[in-house]
Amino acid sequence: MNGEMGTVPVFVKITEYKTVTSTLDTIRSKLNDARNNLNKINEIKNQEDSELKEWETSLEDVERKVEEINKALFEQPSI
Amino acid sequence: MKKVEEEPIFVGIRNPADVRRNLLEASKGVIGSLQKYERLKSTRGNKVVIVNKLKGDIKEISKLIYQLRTGLPTIKFKSEPKKAEPKIEPVIVKPKKAKKKVEAPKRHRTELDRLETELGEIEGKLNSIS
């Protein structure tokens, strides 16, 4: 019974046809906005990742420098 | 309490210019790191703003879809006729003294609960179609 209902065309009465089409248009437009915002978030996420990577490199650099200072002060053979 | 003074130790430095350069470069690096932190903070702030915008968009889409659903007529599909179930002799069970359970009133504790309930309702409607 259910299957039949699914295949047979049904005519429905839409009392506020214009409102329904306008709502559909707004939904489409909002979906577009959401898509754009999602793309922006992705871009920012990539930017964030690259900034974190830069941060890591900078810290590694400082670590190296401090290590060199340590070596120069305490790990060199006596003069 | 008096602080015990350490005896000074003299350490020889072969390349004092290098040590000084390394120290200055390390300071430069640390300041650079702080600058990067500020940039990251600002980027994260921008992300929060856009995530909130996206949240608003999705909420509005949800409202509009509800509006669309109410704008369209509801069609009730006839459910399949139930097959005659075999008669089962009723078994009389002596009722046990049921412990009185005080159930807490159902409340939508969180937004997640509310969404789950809504999802359940929609799934129920979908099942009634297929």
N, CA and C atoms of all chains as a GROMACS GRO file, in nm:
protein
  627
    1MET      N    1   0.083  -0.121   0.000
    1MET     CA    2   0.000   0.000   0.000
    1MET      C    3   0.086   0.125   0.000
    2ASN      N    4   0.184   0.121   0.088
    2ASN     CA    5   0.274   0.235   0.097
    2ASN      C    6   0.352   0.255  -0.030
    3GLY      N    7   0.396   0.143  -0.087
    3GLY     CA    8   0.473   0.148  -0.211
    3GLY      C    9   0.393   0.213  -0.321
    4GLU      N   10   0.265   0.172  -0.331
    4GLU     CA   11   0.177   0.230  -0.434
    4GLU      C   12   0.168   0.381  -0.416
    5MET      N   13   0.150   0.421  -0.293
    5MET     CA   14   0.136   0.564  -0.265
    5MET      C   15   0.260   0.639  -0.309
    6GLY      N   16   0.375   0.572  -0.300
    6GLY     CA   17   0.500   0.637  -0.333
    6GLY      C   18   0.518   0.655  -0.482
    7THR      N   19   0.459   0.563  -0.566
    7THR     CA   20   0.483   0.570  -0.710
    7THR      C   21   0.375   0.649  -0.784
    8VAL      N   22   0.256   0.653  -0.729
    8VAL     CA   23   0.145   0.723  -0.796
    8VAL      C   24   0.162   0.875  -0.776
    9PRO      N   25   0.148   0.952  -0.889
    9PRO     CA   26   0.162   1.098  -0.870
    9PRO      C   27   0.051   1.155  -0.784
   10VAL      N   28   0.087   1.250  -0.705
   10VAL     CA   29  -0.009   1.312  -0.613
   10VAL      C   30  -0.014   1.462  -0.642
   11PHE      N   31  -0.131   1.516  -0.648
   11PHE     CA   32  -0.144   1.661  -0.667
   11PHE      C   33  -0.178   1.723  -0.533
   12VAL      N   34  -0.095   1.817  -0.494
   12VAL     CA   35  -0.122   1.880  -0.365
   12VAL      C   36  -0.157   2.027  -0.386
   13LYS      N   37  -0.241   2.072  -0.298
   13LYS     CA   38  -0.283   2.211  -0.308
   13LYS      C   39  -0.191   2.298  -0.222
   14ILE      N   40  -0.127   2.393  -0.287
   14ILE     CA   41  -0.041   2.485  -0.211
   14ILE      C   42  -0.112   2.620  -0.207
   15THR      N   43  -0.161   2.652  -0.091
   15THR     CA   44  -0.240   2.775  -0.081
   15THR      C   45  -0.154   2.901  -0.095
   16GLU      N   46  -0.034   2.894  -0.038
   16GLU     CA   47   0.051   3.014  -0.048
   16GLU      C   48   0.172   2.983  -0.136
   17TYR      N   49   0.143   2.966  -0.263
   17TYR     CA   50   0.246   2.923  -0.357
   17TYR      C   51   0.364   3.019  -0.360
   18LYS      N   52   0.334   3.149  -0.368
   18LYS     CA   53   0.440   3.249  -0.378
   18LYS      C   54   0.529   3.250  -0.254
   19THR      N   55   0.463   3.235  -0.139
   19THR     CA   56   0.541   3.234  -0.014
   19THR      C   57   0.636   3.114  -0.012
   20VAL      N   58   0.584   2.999  -0.058
   20VAL     CA   59   0.665   2.877  -0.058
   20VAL      C   60   0.786   2.895  -0.150
   21THR      N   61   0.762   2.949  -0.271
   21THR     CA   62   0.876   2.966  -0.364
   21THR      C   63   0.976   3.068  -0.309
   22SER      N   64   0.921   3.173  -0.247
   22SER     CA   65   1.012   3.273  -0.190
   22SER      C   66   1.094   3.214  -0.076
   23THR      N   67   1.028   3.128   0.007
   23THR     CA   68   1.102   3.063   0.116
   23THR      C   69   1.213   2.975   0.059
   24LEU      N   70   1.180   2.904  -0.048
   24LEU     CA   71   1.281   2.817  -0.110
   24LEU      C   72   1.400   2.899  -0.161
   25ASP      N   73   1.369   3.014  -0.221
   25ASP     CA   74   1.477   3.102  -0.270
   25ASP      C   75   1.566   3.148  -0.154
   26THR      N   76   1.499   3.186  -0.044
   26THR     CA   77   1.576   3.232   0.074
   26THR      C   78   1.664   3.119   0.127
   27ILE      N   79   1.608   2.997   0.129
   27ILE     CA   80   1.687   2.883   0.178
   27ILE      C   81   1.812   2.866   0.091
   28ARG      N   82   1.790   2.874  -0.042
   28ARG     CA   83   1.904   2.860  -0.134
   28ARG      C   84   2.010   2.965  -0.106
   29SER      N   85   1.963   3.089  -0.088
   29SER     CA   86   2.056   3.198  -0.064
   29SER      C   87   2.133   3.178   0.067
   30LYS      N   88   2.058   3.134   0.169
   30LYS     CA   89   2.122   3.111   0.299
   30LYS      C   90   2.223   2.996   0.292
   31LEU      N   91   2.189   2.894   0.212
   31LEU     CA   92   2.281   2.781   0.195
   31LEU      C   93   2.409   2.829   0.129
   32ASN      N   94   2.392   2.922   0.034
   32ASN     CA   95   2.509   2.979  -0.034
   32ASN      C   96   2.598   3.054   0.066
   33ASP      N   97   2.532   3.133   0.153
   33ASP     CA   98   2.606   3.207   0.257
   33ASP      C   99   2.682   3.109   0.346
   34ALA      N  100   2.612   3.002   0.384
   34ALA     CA  101   2.673   2.904   0.475
   34ALA      C  102   2.794   2.840   0.407
   35ARG      N  103   2.780   2.810   0.278
   35ARG     CA  104   2.891   2.750   0.202
   35ARG      C  105   3.012   2.845   0.202
   36ASN      N  106   2.983   2.975   0.175
   36ASN     CA  107   3.091   3.075   0.173
   36ASN      C  108   3.160   3.085   0.309
   37ASN      N  109   3.079   3.087   0.414
   37ASN     CA  110   3.137   3.097   0.548
   37ASN      C  111   3.222   2.974   0.582
   38LEU      N  112   3.174   2.858   0.538
   38LEU     CA  113   3.250   2.735   0.561
   38LEU      C  114   3.385   2.740   0.489
   39ASN      N  115   3.382   2.793   0.366
   39ASN     CA  116   3.508   2.807   0.291
   39ASN      C  117   3.604   2.901   0.364
   40LYS      N  118   3.547   3.012   0.418
   40LYS     CA  119   3.631   3.108   0.491
   40LYS      C  120   3.694   3.040   0.612
   41ILE      N  121   3.612   2.960   0.684
   41ILE     CA  122   3.662   2.891   0.803
   41ILE      C  123   3.778   2.798   0.765
   42ASN      N  124   3.761   2.730   0.651
   42ASN     CA  125   3.868   2.642   0.603
   42ASN      C  126   3.995   2.719   0.575
   43GLU      N  127   3.979   2.835   0.511
   43GLU     CA  128   4.096   2.920   0.479
   43GLU      C  129   4.166   2.962   0.608
   44ILE      N  130   4.083   3.007   0.706
   44ILE     CA  131   4.141   3.053   0.833
   44ILE      C  132   4.212   2.938   0.904
   45LYS      N  133   4.152   2.818   0.894
   45LYS     CA  134   4.211   2.700   0.958
   45LYS      C  135   4.349   2.672   0.899
   46ASN      N  136   4.358   2.683   0.765
   46ASN     CA  137   4.488   2.661   0.700
   46ASN      C  138   4.589   2.767   0.744
   47GLN      N  139   4.539   2.892   0.752
   47GLN     CA  140   4.624   3.003   0.795
   47GLN      C  141   4.675   2.977   0.938
   48GLU      N  142   4.582   2.931   1.022
   48GLU     CA  143   4.614   2.900   1.162
   48GLU      C  144   4.723   2.792   1.168
   49ASP      N  145   4.706   2.688   1.084
   49ASP     CA  146   4.805   2.579   1.081
   49ASP      C  147   4.942   2.631   1.041
   50SER      N  148   4.943   2.720   0.940
   50SER     CA  149   5.074   2.769   0.894
   50SER      C  150   5.136   2.860   1.000
   51GLU      N  151   5.052   2.938   1.070
   51GLU     CA  152   5.105   3.024   1.178
   51GLU      C  153   5.163   2.939   1.292
   52LEU      N  154   5.094   2.828   1.322
   52LEU     CA  155   5.144   2.738   1.427
   52LEU      C  156   5.278   2.678   1.387
   53LYS      N  157   5.288   2.643   1.258
   53LYS     CA  158   5.412   2.585   1.206
   53LYS      C  159   5.526   2.686   1.219
   54GLU      N  160   5.495   2.811   1.184
   54GLU     CA  161   5.596   2.918   1.194
   54GLU      C  162   5.642   2.934   1.339
   55TRP      N  163   5.546   2.925   1.427
   55TRP     CA  164   5.571   2.939   1.569
   55TRP      C  165   5.667   2.830   1.617
   56GLU      N  166   5.638   2.709   1.569
   56GLU     CA  167   5.719   2.593   1.605
   56GLU      C  168   5.863   2.614   1.556
   57THR      N  169   5.877   2.660   1.429
   57THR     CA  170   6.010   2.683   1.373
   57THR      C  171   6.085   2.786   1.456
   58SER      N  172   6.013   2.894   1.493
   58SER     CA  173   6.075   3.001   1.570
   58SER      C  174   6.125   2.949   1.706
   59LEU      N  175   6.043   2.865   1.769
   59LEU     CA  176   6.082   2.809   1.899
   59LEU      C  177   6.202   2.717   1.887
   60GLU      N  178   6.202   2.639   1.778
   60GLU     CA  179   6.315   2.548   1.756
   60GLU      C  180   6.444   2.629   1.739
   61ASP      N  181   6.432   2.743   1.672
   61ASP     CA  182   6.546   2.832   1.650
   61ASP      C  183   6.600   2.883   1.784
   62VAL      N  184   6.507   2.926   1.870
   62VAL     CA  185   6.547   2.976   2.002
   62VAL      C  186   6.615   2.864   2.082
   63GLU      N  187   6.558   2.744   2.071
   63GLU     CA  188   6.615   2.627   2.141
   63GLU      C  189   6.760   2.604   2.098
   64ARG      N  190   6.781   2.613   1.966
   64ARG     CA  191   6.917   2.593   1.912
   64ARG      C  192   7.014   2.698   1.968
   65LYS      N  193   6.966   2.823   1.967
   65LYS     CA  194   7.052   2.934   2.015
   65LYS      C  195   7.089   2.912   2.162
   66VAL      N  196   6.990   2.875   2.242
   66VAL     CA  197   7.015   2.856   2.385
   66VAL      C  198   7.112   2.740   2.405
   67GLU      N  199   7.096   2.638   2.322
   67GLU     CA  200   7.185   2.523   2.332
   67GLU      C  201   7.330   2.564   2.300
   68GLU      N  202   7.342   2.649   2.199
   68GLU     CA  203   7.476   2.696   2.160
   68GLU      C  204   7.538   2.779   2.273
   69ILE      N  205   7.455   2.863   2.335
   69ILE     CA  206   7.505   2.944   2.448
   69ILE      C  207   7.551   2.852   2.561
   70ASN      N  208   7.472   2.749   2.587
   70ASN     CA  209   7.504   2.653   2.693
   70ASN      C  210   7.638   2.584   2.664
   71LYS      N  211   7.653   2.545   2.537
   71LYS     CA  212   7.777   2.479   2.498
   71LYS      C  213   7.895   2.574   2.516
   72ALA      N  214   7.877   2.698   2.471
   72ALA     CA  215   7.986   2.796   2.476
   72ALA      C  216   8.026   2.825   2.620
   73LEU      N  217   7.930   2.819   2.709
   73LEU     CA  218   7.960   2.853   2.849
   73LEU      C  219   8.008   2.734   2.930
   74PHE      N  220   7.950   2.619   2.909
   74PHE     CA  221   7.977   2.508   3.002
   74PHE      C  222   8.031   2.380   2.939
   75GLU      N  223   8.026   2.370   2.808
   75GLU     CA  224   8.068   2.242   2.751
   75GLU      C  225   8.193   2.251   2.666
   76GLN      N  226   8.265   2.359   2.677
   76GLN     CA  227   8.384   2.370   2.593
   76GLN      C  228   8.507   2.318   2.667
   77PRO      N  229   8.604   2.268   2.592
   77PRO     CA  230   8.726   2.224   2.659
   77PRO      C  231   8.798   2.342   2.723
   78SER      N  232   8.860   2.316   2.834
   78SER     CA  233   8.922   2.427   2.906
   78SER      C  234   9.028   2.497   2.820
   79ILE      N  235   9.033   2.628   2.836
   79ILE     CA  236   9.125   2.708   2.754
   79ILE      C  237   9.268   2.692   2.806
   80MET      N  238   6.628   3.505   5.711
   80MET     CA  239   6.735   3.409   5.683
   80MET      C  240   6.836   3.469   5.586
   81LYS      N  241   6.959   3.451   5.618
   81LYS     CA  242   7.063   3.510   5.533
   81LYS      C  243   7.091   3.420   5.414
   82LYS      N  244   7.099   3.482   5.299
   82LYS     CA  245   7.126   3.406   5.177
   82LYS      C  246   7.274   3.369   5.170
   83VAL      N  247   7.297   3.240   5.147
   83VAL     CA  248   7.438   3.197   5.140
   83VAL      C  249   7.494   3.239   5.005
   84GLU      N  250   7.598   3.318   5.008
   84GLU     CA  251   7.654   3.366   4.882
   84GLU      C  252   7.742   3.260   4.818
   85GLU      N  253   7.720   3.241   4.688
   85GLU     CA  254   7.802   3.142   4.616
   85GLU      C  255   7.935   3.205   4.580
   86GLU      N  256   8.033   3.120   4.575
   86GLU     CA  257   8.163   3.172   4.533
   86GLU      C  258   8.164   3.189   4.382
   87PRO      N  259   8.213   3.300   4.333
   87PRO     CA  260   8.210   3.319   4.187
   87PRO      C  261   8.305   3.223   4.114
   88ILE      N  262   8.258   3.178   3.999
   88ILE     CA  263   8.341   3.089   3.916
   88ILE      C  264   8.363   3.160   3.783
   89PHE      N  265   8.483   3.161   3.737
   89PHE     CA  266   8.511   3.227   3.610
   89PHE      C  267   8.511   3.123   3.498
   90VAL      N  268   8.432   3.151   3.398
   90VAL     CA  269   8.422   3.059   3.285
   90VAL      C  270   8.483   3.128   3.164
   91GLY      N  271   8.570   3.057   3.098
   91GLY     CA  272   8.633   3.115   2.978
   91GLY      C  273   8.544   3.099   2.857
   92ILE      N  274   8.534   3.200   2.774
   92ILE     CA  275   8.453   3.192   2.652
   92ILE      C  276   8.544   3.214   2.533
   93ARG      N  277   8.542   3.115   2.444
   93ARG     CA  278   8.632   3.124   2.329
   93ARG      C  279   8.587   3.234   2.232
   94ASN      N  280   8.456   3.229   2.199
   94ASN     CA  281   8.407   3.328   2.102
   94ASN      C  282   8.296   3.412   2.167
   95PRO      N  283   8.338   3.512   2.243
   95PRO     CA  284   8.236   3.592   2.314
   95PRO      C  285   8.137   3.660   2.218
   96ALA      N  286   8.184   3.695   2.101
   96ALA     CA  287   8.095   3.761   2.005
   96ALA      C  288   7.982   3.667   1.962
   97ASP      N  289   8.020   3.539   1.945
   97ASP     CA  290   7.919   3.439   1.906
   97ASP      C  291   7.814   3.422   2.015
   98VAL      N  292   7.861   3.417   2.140
   98VAL     CA  293   7.768   3.400   2.252
   98VAL      C  294   7.672   3.518   2.257
   99ARG      N  295   7.732   3.636   2.241
   99ARG     CA  296   7.648   3.756   2.246
   99ARG      C  297   7.546   3.755   2.131
  100ARG      N  298   7.594   3.714   2.012
  100ARG     CA  299   7.504   3.709   1.896
  100ARG      C  300   7.390   3.610   1.922
  101ASN      N  301   7.430   3.493   1.975
  101ASN     CA  302   7.328   3.390   2.003
  101ASN      C  303   7.225   3.439   2.104
  102LEU      N  304   7.274   3.511   2.204
  102LEU     CA  305   7.183   3.563   2.307
  102LEU      C  306   7.084   3.662   2.247
  103LEU      N  307   7.142   3.752   2.165
  103LEU     CA  308   7.055   3.854   2.102
  103LEU      C  309   6.955   3.788   2.006
  104GLU      N  310   7.005   3.689   1.932
  104GLU     CA  311   6.916   3.621   1.836
  104GLU      C  312   6.806   3.543   1.909
  105ALA      N  313   6.843   3.485   2.025
  105ALA     CA  314   6.742   3.412   2.104
  105ALA      C  315   6.635   3.509   2.153
  106SER      N  316   6.679   3.628   2.197
  106SER     CA  317   6.582   3.730   2.242
  106SER      C  318   6.492   3.771   2.127
  107LYS      N  319   6.555   3.787   2.010
  107LYS     CA  320   6.480   3.825   1.892
  107LYS      C  321   6.375   3.717   1.860
  108GLY      N  322   6.420   3.591   1.870
  108GLY     CA  323   6.331   3.479   1.841
  108GLY      C  324   6.213   3.474   1.937
  109VAL      N  325   6.241   3.501   2.065
  109VAL     CA  326   6.134   3.496   2.166
  109VAL      C  327   6.032   3.607   2.138
  110ILE      N  328   6.085   3.726   2.102
  110ILE     CA  329   5.992   3.836   2.072
  110ILE      C  330   5.911   3.803   1.946
  111GLY      N  331   5.979   3.742   1.849
  111GLY     CA  332   5.908   3.698   1.728
  111GLY      C  333   5.797   3.600   1.762
  112SER      N  334   5.827   3.508   1.857
  112SER     CA  335   5.726   3.409   1.899
  112SER      C  336   5.607   3.478   1.961
  113LEU      N  337   5.634   3.581   2.041
  113LEU     CA  338   5.523   3.655   2.104
  113LEU      C  339   5.438   3.724   1.998
  114GLN      N  340   5.506   3.776   1.895
  114GLN     CA  341   5.432   3.840   1.785
  114GLN      C  342   5.344   3.737   1.714
  115LYS      N  343   5.401   3.618   1.694
  115LYS     CA  344   5.326   3.511   1.626
  115LYS      C  345   5.205   3.473   1.710
  116TYR      N  346   5.224   3.472   1.842
  116TYR     CA  347   5.112   3.439   1.931
  116TYR      C  348   4.998   3.540   1.912
  117GLU      N  349   5.037   3.669   1.904
  117GLU     CA  350   4.935   3.773   1.887
  117GLU      C  351   4.861   3.754   1.754
  118ARG      N  352   4.937   3.718   1.650
  118ARG     CA  353   4.875   3.696   1.518
  118ARG      C  354   4.779   3.578   1.523
  119LEU      N  355   4.824   3.472   1.591
  119LEU     CA  356   4.741   3.351   1.602
  119LEU      C  357   4.612   3.382   1.679
  120LYS      N  358   4.626   3.464   1.782
  120LYS     CA  359   4.510   3.502   1.863
  120LYS      C  360   4.408   3.576   1.777
  121SER      N  361   4.460   3.666   1.694
  121SER     CA  362   4.371   3.744   1.609
  121SER      C  363   4.304   3.653   1.504
  122THR      N  364   4.382   3.558   1.448
  122THR     CA  365   4.326   3.465   1.350
  122THR      C  366   4.214   3.383   1.413
  123ARG      N  367   4.241   3.338   1.536
  123ARG     CA  368   4.139   3.256   1.605
  123ARG      C  369   4.014   3.339   1.635
  124GLY      N  370   4.035   3.467   1.666
  124GLY     CA  371   3.922   3.556   1.690
  124GLY      C  372   3.836   3.567   1.565
  125ASN      N  373   3.904   3.582   1.448
  125ASN     CA  374   3.831   3.590   1.321
  125ASN      C  375   3.753   3.462   1.296
  126LYS      N  376   3.816   3.350   1.330
  126LYS     CA  377   3.750   3.222   1.307
  126LYS      C  378   3.623   3.211   1.392
  127VAL      N  379   3.633   3.254   1.516
  127VAL     CA  380   3.515   3.248   1.605
  127VAL      C  381   3.400   3.331   1.546
  128VAL      N  382   3.435   3.449   1.492
  128VAL     CA  383   3.331   3.536   1.434
  128VAL      C  384   3.262   3.463   1.319
  129ILE      N  385   3.341   3.402   1.232
  129ILE     CA  386   3.280   3.337   1.114
  129ILE      C  387   3.205   3.209   1.154
  130VAL      N  388   3.258   3.137   1.254
  130VAL     CA  389   3.186   3.017   1.300
  130VAL      C  390   3.049   3.058   1.355
  131ASN      N  391   3.045   3.170   1.427
  131ASN     CA  392   2.917   3.218   1.479
  131ASN      C  393   2.822   3.257   1.366
  132LYS      N  394   2.880   3.318   1.260
  132LYS     CA  395   2.796   3.353   1.144
  132LYS      C  396   2.738   3.226   1.082
  133LEU      N  397   2.822   3.124   1.069
  133LEU     CA  398   2.778   2.997   1.010
  133LEU      C  399   2.667   2.935   1.096
  134LYS      N  400   2.686   2.944   1.227
  134LYS     CA  401   2.585   2.891   1.319
  134LYS      C  402   2.451   2.964   1.297
  135GLY      N  403   2.460   3.097   1.282
  135GLY     CA  404   2.339   3.176   1.257
  135GLY      C  405   2.272   3.136   1.127
  136ASP      N  406   2.355   3.116   1.023
  136ASP     CA  407   2.301   3.075   0.892
  136ASP      C  408   2.226   2.944   0.905
  137ILE      N  409   2.289   2.849   0.975
  137ILE     CA  410   2.229   2.716   0.985
  137ILE      C  411   2.099   2.721   1.065
  138LYS      N  412   2.097   2.803   1.169
  138LYS     CA  413   1.974   2.817   1.248
  138LYS      C  414   1.863   2.875   1.161
  139GLU      N  415   1.901   2.975   1.080
  139GLU     CA  416   1.801   3.038   0.995
  139GLU      C  417   1.748   2.940   0.889
  140ILE      N  418   1.841   2.858   0.835
  140ILE     CA  419   1.800   2.757   0.736
  140ILE      C  420   1.703   2.659   0.801
  141SER      N  421   1.733   2.622   0.924
  141SER     CA  422   1.645   2.529   0.996
  141SER      C  423   1.505   2.589   1.010
  142LYS      N  424   1.500   2.718   1.046
  142LYS     CA  425   1.370   2.785   1.062
  142LYS      C  426   1.296   2.789   0.929
  143LEU      N  427   1.370   2.822   0.822
  143LEU     CA  428   1.307   2.833   0.690
  143LEU      C  429   1.253   2.699   0.642
  144ILE      N  430   1.328   2.592   0.672
  144ILE     CA  431   1.280   2.460   0.631
  144ILE      C  432   1.154   2.423   0.706
  145TYR      N  433   1.149   2.461   0.832
  145TYR     CA  434   1.028   2.437   0.911
  145TYR      C  435   0.911   2.515   0.850
  146GLN      N  436   0.942   2.640   0.813
  146GLN     CA  437   0.841   2.727   0.751
  146GLN      C  438   0.789   2.664   0.621
  147LEU      N  439   0.883   2.606   0.545
  147LEU     CA  440   0.847   2.542   0.419
  147LEU      C  441   0.758   2.422   0.444
  148ARG      N  442   0.794   2.347   0.549
  148ARG     CA  443   0.715   2.228   0.582
  148ARG      C  444   0.573   2.267   0.621
  149THR      N  445   0.561   2.377   0.693
  149THR     CA  446   0.426   2.418   0.734
  149THR      C  447   0.349   2.477   0.615
  150GLY      N  448   0.422   2.529   0.517
  150GLY     CA  449   0.357   2.586   0.399
  150GLY      C  450   0.304   2.480   0.305
  151LEU      N  451   0.358   2.359   0.315
  151LEU     CA  452   0.313   2.250   0.229
  151LEU      C  453   0.211   2.165   0.304
  152PRO      N  454   0.113   2.111   0.231
  152PRO     CA  455   0.012   2.030   0.302
  152PRO      C  456   0.071   1.900   0.353
  153THR      N  457   0.017   1.853   0.463
  153THR     CA  458   0.066   1.725   0.516
  153THR      C  459  -0.016   1.612   0.457
  154ILE      N  460   0.053   1.513   0.410
  154ILE     CA  461  -0.017   1.398   0.352
  154ILE      C  462   0.004   1.280   0.444
  155LYS      N  463  -0.107   1.220   0.480
  155LYS     CA  464  -0.094   1.102   0.566
  155LYS      C  465  -0.100   0.977   0.479
  156PHE      N  466   0.005   0.902   0.481
  156PHE     CA  467   0.007   0.777   0.406
  156PHE      C  468  -0.061   0.670   0.489
  157LYS      N  469  -0.136   0.588   0.414
  157LYS     CA  470  -0.205   0.480   0.488
  157LYS      C  471  -0.101   0.377   0.527
  158SER      N  472  -0.112   0.330   0.648
  158SER     CA  473  -0.016   0.228   0.691
  158SER      C  474  -0.063   0.092   0.645
  159GLU      N  475   0.032   0.002   0.629
  159GLU     CA  476   0.000  -0.134   0.583
  159GLU      C  477  -0.093  -0.202   0.682
  160PRO      N  478  -0.190  -0.280   0.629
  160PRO     CA  479  -0.279  -0.349   0.724
  160PRO      C  480  -0.201  -0.449   0.807
  161LYS      N  481  -0.234  -0.451   0.932
  161LYS     CA  482  -0.163  -0.542   1.022
  161LYS      C  483  -0.207  -0.685   1.000
  162LYS      N  484  -0.109  -0.774   0.997
  162LYS     CA  485  -0.143  -0.915   0.983
  162LYS      C  486  -0.208  -0.962   1.113
  163ALA      N  487  -0.304  -1.054   1.091
  163ALA     CA  488  -0.374  -1.105   1.210
  163ALA      C  489  -0.276  -1.181   1.297
  164GLU      N  490  -0.268  -1.141   1.417
  164GLU     CA  491  -0.174  -1.208   1.508
  164GLU      C  492  -0.241  -1.327   1.574
  165PRO      N  493  -0.166  -1.436   1.591
  165PRO     CA  494  -0.226  -1.553   1.657
  165PRO      C  495  -0.266  -1.520   1.800
  166LYS      N  496  -0.379  -1.580   1.832
  166LYS     CA  497  -0.428  -1.552   1.968
  166LYS      C  498  -0.340  -1.615   2.073
  167ILE      N  499  -0.310  -1.543   2.168
  167ILE     CA  500  -0.228  -1.596   2.277
  167ILE      C  501  -0.312  -1.594   2.403
  168GLU      N  502  -0.311  -1.714   2.467
  168GLU     CA  503  -0.387  -1.723   2.591
  168GLU      C  504  -0.331  -1.624   2.693
  169PRO      N  505  -0.413  -1.547   2.751
  169PRO     CA  506  -0.361  -1.452   2.849
  169PRO      C  507  -0.309  -1.522   2.974
  170VAL      N  508  -0.197  -1.488   3.014
  170VAL     CA  509  -0.137  -1.547   3.135
  170VAL      C  510  -0.159  -1.448   3.249
  171ILE      N  511  -0.220  -1.502   3.351
  171ILE     CA  512  -0.247  -1.412   3.464
  171ILE      C  513  -0.127  -1.409   3.558
  172VAL      N  514  -0.076  -1.299   3.573
  172VAL     CA  515   0.040  -1.281   3.662
  172VAL      C  516  -0.004  -1.193   3.777
  173LYS      N  517   0.028  -1.244   3.895
  173LYS     CA  518  -0.009  -1.164   4.011
  173LYS      C  519   0.071  -1.035   4.012
  174PRO      N  520   0.002  -0.928   4.026
  174PRO     CA  521   0.077  -0.802   4.023
  174PRO      C  522   0.165  -0.786   4.146
  175LYS      N  523   0.288  -0.755   4.115
  175LYS     CA  524   0.383  -0.733   4.225
  175LYS      C  525   0.367  -0.590   4.273
  176LYS      N  526   0.403  -0.577   4.393
  176LYS     CA  527   0.397  -0.440   4.444
  176LYS      C  528   0.505  -0.356   4.376
  177ALA      N  529   0.458  -0.274   4.292
  177ALA     CA  530   0.554  -0.192   4.218
  177ALA      C  531   0.607  -0.080   4.305
  178LYS      N  532   0.737  -0.068   4.293
  178LYS     CA  533   0.798   0.041   4.369
  178LYS      C  534   0.762   0.172   4.302
  179LYS      N  535   0.726   0.260   4.384
  179LYS     CA  536   0.689   0.390   4.328
  179LYS      C  537   0.815   0.463   4.282
  180LYS      N  538   0.817   0.482   4.152
  180LYS     CA  539   0.933   0.553   4.099
  180LYS      C  540   0.894   0.696   4.067
  181VAL      N  541   0.967   0.782   4.122
  181VAL     CA  542   0.939   0.922   4.091
  181VAL      C  543   1.027   0.961   3.973
  182GLU      N  544   0.959   0.967   3.856
  182GLU     CA  545   1.037   1.003   3.738
  182GLU      C  546   1.051   1.153   3.725
  183ALA      N  547   1.168   1.189   3.692
  183ALA     CA  548   1.193   1.332   3.673
  183ALA      C  549   1.123   1.379   3.546
  184PRO      N  550   1.062   1.493   3.549
  184PRO     CA  551   0.994   1.539   3.430
  184PRO      C  552   1.092   1.555   3.314
  185LYS      N  553   1.041   1.511   3.196
  185LYS     CA  554   1.128   1.519   3.079
  185LYS      C  555   1.153   1.664   3.044
  186ARG      N  556   1.275   1.695   3.037
  186ARG     CA  557   1.309   1.832   3.001
  186ARG      C  558   1.420   1.829   2.899
  187HIS      N  559   1.422   1.928   2.817
  187HIS     CA  560   1.532   1.939   2.723
  187HIS      C  561   1.648   2.002   2.797
  188ARG      N  562   1.737   1.913   2.841
  188ARG     CA  563   1.845   1.964   2.924
  188ARG      C  564   1.943   2.049   2.843
  189THR      N  565   1.972   1.997   2.728
  189THR     CA  566   2.067   2.074   2.649
  189THR      C  567   2.013   2.092   2.508
  190GLU      N  568   2.081   2.174   2.434
  190GLU     CA  569   2.045   2.197   2.294
  190GLU      C  570   2.060   2.065   2.217
  191LEU      N  571   2.162   1.987   2.259
  191LEU     CA  572   2.187   1.859   2.191
  191LEU      C  573   2.070   1.764   2.210
  192ASP      N  574   2.014   1.760   2.331
  192ASP     CA  575   1.898   1.675   2.359
  192ASP      C  576   1.780   1.716   2.271
  193ARG      N  577   1.759   1.846   2.263
  193ARG     CA  578   1.646   1.898   2.186
  193ARG      C  579   1.661   1.858   2.039
  194LEU      N  580   1.784   1.871   1.988
  194LEU     CA  581   1.808   1.837   1.847
  194LEU      C  582   1.788   1.688   1.825
  195GLU      N  583   1.830   1.607   1.924
  195GLU     CA  584   1.815   1.462   1.911
  195GLU      C  585   1.667   1.425   1.906
  196THR      N  586   1.586   1.490   1.989
  196THR     CA  587   1.442   1.464   1.989
  196THR      C  588   1.382   1.500   1.853
  197GLU      N  589   1.424   1.616   1.802
  197GLU     CA  590   1.372   1.663   1.673
  197GLU      C  591   1.409   1.564   1.562
  198LEU      N  592   1.535   1.515   1.570
  198LEU     CA  593   1.583   1.419   1.470
  198LEU      C  594   1.501   1.291   1.477
  199GLY      N  595   1.471   1.246   1.597
  199GLY     CA  596   1.391   1.125   1.617
  199GLY      C  597   1.253   1.141   1.554
  200GLU      N  598   1.192   1.260   1.574
  200GLU     CA  599   1.059   1.285   1.517
  200GLU      C  600   1.064   1.278   1.366
  201ILE      N  601   1.166   1.342   1.307
  201ILE     CA  602   1.178   1.343   1.160
  201ILE      C  603   1.201   1.202   1.108
  202GLU      N  604   1.285   1.125   1.178
  202GLU     CA  605   1.312   0.988   1.135
  202GLU      C  606   1.185   0.905   1.141
  203GLY      N  607   1.104   0.929   1.243
  203GLY     CA  608   0.976   0.859   1.255
  203GLY      C  609   0.887   0.887   1.136
  204LYS      N  610   0.882   1.015   1.095
  204LYS     CA  611   0.801   1.054   0.981
  204LYS      C  612   0.855   0.990   0.853
  205LEU      N  613   0.989   0.987   0.842
  205LEU     CA  614   1.050   0.925   0.724
  205LEU      C  615   1.016   0.777   0.717
  206ASN      N  616   1.020   0.710   0.831
  206ASN     CA  617   0.987   0.567   0.833
  206ASN      C  618   0.843   0.542   0.794
  207SER      N  619   0.755   0.636   0.830
  207SER     CA  620   0.614   0.616   0.796
  207SER      C  621   0.592   0.631   0.644
  208ILE      N  622   0.681   0.701   0.575
  208ILE     CA  623   0.669   0.717   0.429
  208ILE      C  624   0.719   0.591   0.359
  209SER      N  625   0.840   0.546   0.396
  209SER     CA  626   0.899   0.431   0.322
  209SER      C  627   0.848   0.300   0.378
   0.00000   0.00000   0.00000
